[in-house]
Amino acid sequence: MAQDALDQAVRVDSTLVASCLDTLLDTARPYWTTAVDEVRTRAKDLAVSRLTTAAA
């Protein structure tokens, strides 16, 4: 389900989505499973790409 949410987040450029990515990363911090690590990596990459796009 988190992967589906990230698929949708890629399509939406908004401050709310960026805030939700931060919340997701904060919430996932104490969990270390393969599935959570995959979501964390995708969320971080998406967050970084949004910062790069906003700075351009």
N, C-alpha and C positions, 0 to 999 in steps of 0.2 A: 504494500500500500504506500509506503514512503517513496518507493521508486516511482510509482505513478504520480504522486504529488510533485516530485522533482521534474518529471517529464512535462507536467503542466506549467511549473514555475519557469521553465526555460522559455516558454511562449509569452510570458507576461513580464513587462518591465514596469515595476512599481516599487515605491518605498515600502509598502506593506509586505510585498514578497521578500524584500531584503531583510526586513525585520523578522519575518517568519523563519528565514534561513538562520538568522542569528539565534533565535529561540530553539530551533531544531538542534543546532550544534551544541548549545548549552545543555539542553535536555539529554542529548545522547552522550555527553562527556563521561558519565560513570560506567557506561556499558561497553564491553569489549568482546563482541562476537563478530564473526565474519560478516553477517548481514548488516549489522550496525556500522561496522567499519566501512563497508561499501557505500552505505547511505552517507556517512560522514564525509567520505572522500568526494562524492558527487556534490554534496552541499557546499563543501569548501571550494571546490573548483567553480561552481556556479557563482558563489559569492565573490570570488576573486575576479571572475570575468565581468561581473556587474560593476565592480569598482573600476576596472580597467576601462570599460565602456563609458562610465560616468565621467571619468577623468579626461577622456578624449574629446 
